[in-house]
Structure formats: structure tokens, C-alpha cells
């Protein structure tokens, strides 16, 4: 087996790779996708486009497939966060070879905790997909973040993604988990900012779209959240990830005033 059981070395280094230092990989890999929702479907699409052999394991969607492929190089976990631990346990019980990589969004520290619990190497490789544009986003990412368990496996994932010729950042799993939660919470904050600004503009008799356009004429400003006004954010990711972030603050005795306010205001919009 290639689980590399034993001491798990966590290596918090940061690397930006936008050139061909690592070369284009010509190695065809065998890769499991565990969980075939939006994330798993998009990841499978990408890997097939890159020329790899992809196996899908999702007992809910494909009950005839009783177990994951055993002889693989990588298994990507793309399940809901609550199913990640059982998915990894299933790989081990089925004696699946290769590196385990969590793509699911999980609470901060999950990857390290599961690495220690199962005594295997696990990387974290978050997705940054829009649900309605998952194929487009997976093929054209702004950046690829790899939370590596060790340099050897970090290089393996670099070689996997290098043909995309996009920025690759290699860091610790805790950092990559935090980046994912903060990214979605930042988007939630922008939506909330413009929703609350909309209330003021209504009282002043102003056109919120004109106000937003003039504010965003400053190149420092993001236009995210200015397409719709007065609508609560929802979907599968932003509310869940905001809650995970708030829980992380409280775990360390911190009071997430801003993030609580975002949640409270969004709840108010939903209750109208």
C-alpha cells in the first residue's frame, strides 16, 4: 500500500508557480473522484481534459459501484463536509493506494486532524467554483491552492495542475482551509455591504446602481455584490462557510463581530 503510514510531516511553505519550473507532466495518472456533486463532477471533467484516467465513486448516485478503485495515484474527496471522514475511512478499509486529497470545504484543522487520526498523508486542495459555471471555473482558475502534507505530495499536485499554467500556491493545510472560508465569507460580506447600502439609498431617493457604479469607478473597489440588491445570499457554500468561520473564531475565544453581523443581516433579509 502507498498510504505512507507513520509520522505526518506538515510543511507550511508558500510558493507561487506561474512558469514552467516544474515542467508539463506527461505522466498519465489514475485518479479516484469520491463524491460526484458539483465539485466532483467539475474535478473529473478537468482531469479527463488533462488526459488522466478517472474513476467515479459515489454510492448514492451509482449504487452498482460497490467500492472505489484500488490501484490509483490520487483520490480526491469531493463529498459534503460531514461525509469526508467516512470517505477517507472507506478508502483505507478498501486498501486504496495513493495520496488522499480533500477538495471539500471543511472546518479549519480538519485535514491535519484526519491525517493524525488515520496515520496517513492527506493534502487539502480547495475549490473556488461558481455552481452555475463550474466547468468554466475549474478549467480557468484564478489560482490553485495546495495545502500540502509534505513536499513530495505537494510536488505531485503541482505536476498535476501545472499544464493549466495558472498560479499555484503551496502552503499548509490549515492555511488552505482558512483561505477557503475567508474567501467565501468575504464574498458574503460584499453582498451584505451592498444590500445595506441599498436601504440607505432607498431612504435618500437615490439609484443604488448609479451609486454603486460611481463607488466602483475606483479601481480598488470590487463590483461583486452589485448585480442584485436587497436579496439575501444563499446557496450551498456561502452560508455554510461563514458559519464554519464564525465557529473557528469562537473556538479560540474570539468574538467574530463582523461575521456575526453579516449573518444577522442576511437572516433579516430572509425573514422579510
Secondary structure as the mmCIF struct_conf table of DSSP 4:
data_model
#
loop_
_struct_conf.conf_type_id
_struct_conf.id
_struct_conf.beg_label_comp_id
_struct_conf.beg_label_asym_id
_struct_conf.beg_label_seq_id
_struct_conf.end_label_comp_id
_struct_conf.end_label_asym_id
_struct_conf.end_label_seq_id
BEND BEND1 UNK A 6 UNK A 6
HELX_LH_PP_P HELX_LH_PP_P1 UNK A 7 UNK A 10
STRN STRN1 UNK A 15 UNK A 17
BEND BEND2 UNK A 19 UNK A 20
TURN_TY1_P TURN_TY1_P1 UNK A 21 UNK A 22
HELX_LH_PP_P HELX_LH_PP_P2 UNK A 27 UNK A 29
STRN STRN2 UNK A 30 UNK A 34
BEND BEND3 UNK A 37 UNK A 37
HELX_RH_AL_P HELX_RH_AL_P1 UNK A 38 UNK A 49
TURN_TY1_P TURN_TY1_P2 UNK A 50 UNK A 51
STRN STRN3 UNK A 53 UNK A 57
TURN_TY1_P TURN_TY1_P3 UNK A 59 UNK A 61
TURN_TY1_P TURN_TY1_P4 UNK A 63 UNK A 64
BEND BEND4 UNK A 67 UNK A 67
BEND BEND5 UNK A 70 UNK A 71
BEND BEND6 UNK A 73 UNK A 73
STRN STRN4 UNK A 74 UNK A 77
BEND BEND7 UNK A 79 UNK A 79
HELX_RH_3T_P HELX_RH_3T_P1 UNK A 81 UNK A 83
HELX_RH_AL_P HELX_RH_AL_P2 UNK A 84 UNK A 93
TURN_TY1_P TURN_TY1_P5 UNK A 94 UNK A 95
BEND BEND8 UNK A 98 UNK A 98
STRN STRN5 UNK A 99 UNK A 102
BEND BEND9 UNK A 104 UNK A 104
TURN_TY1_P TURN_TY1_P6 UNK A 108 UNK A 109
HELX_RH_AL_P HELX_RH_AL_P3 UNK A 110 UNK A 118
TURN_TY1_P TURN_TY1_P7 UNK A 119 UNK A 119
BEND BEND10 UNK A 120 UNK A 120
STRN STRN6 UNK A 122 UNK A 124
HELX_RH_3T_P HELX_RH_3T_P2 UNK A 131 UNK A 133
HELX_RH_AL_P HELX_RH_AL_P4 UNK A 134 UNK A 139
BEND BEND11 UNK A 140 UNK A 140
BEND BEND12 UNK A 142 UNK A 142
STRN STRN7 UNK A 144 UNK A 148
BEND BEND13 UNK A 149 UNK A 150
HELX_RH_AL_P HELX_RH_AL_P5 UNK A 151 UNK A 161
HELX_RH_3T_P HELX_RH_3T_P3 UNK A 162 UNK A 164
STRN STRN8 UNK A 168 UNK A 172
HELX_RH_AL_P HELX_RH_AL_P6 UNK A 173 UNK A 204
TURN_TY1_P TURN_TY1_P8 UNK A 205 UNK A 205
HELX_RH_AL_P HELX_RH_AL_P7 UNK A 208 UNK A 215
TURN_TY1_P TURN_TY1_P9 UNK A 216 UNK A 217
BEND BEND14 UNK A 218 UNK A 218
TURN_TY1_P TURN_TY1_P10 UNK A 219 UNK A 220
BEND BEND15 UNK A 221 UNK A 221
TURN_TY1_P TURN_TY1_P11 UNK A 224 UNK A 225
BEND BEND16 UNK A 227 UNK A 228
BEND BEND17 UNK A 230 UNK A 230
TURN_TY1_P TURN_TY1_P12 UNK A 235 UNK A 237
HELX_RH_AL_P HELX_RH_AL_P8 UNK A 238 UNK A 251
TURN_TY1_P TURN_TY1_P13 UNK A 252 UNK A 253
HELX_RH_AL_P HELX_RH_AL_P9 UNK A 257 UNK A 270
TURN_TY1_P TURN_TY1_P14 UNK A 271 UNK A 271
#
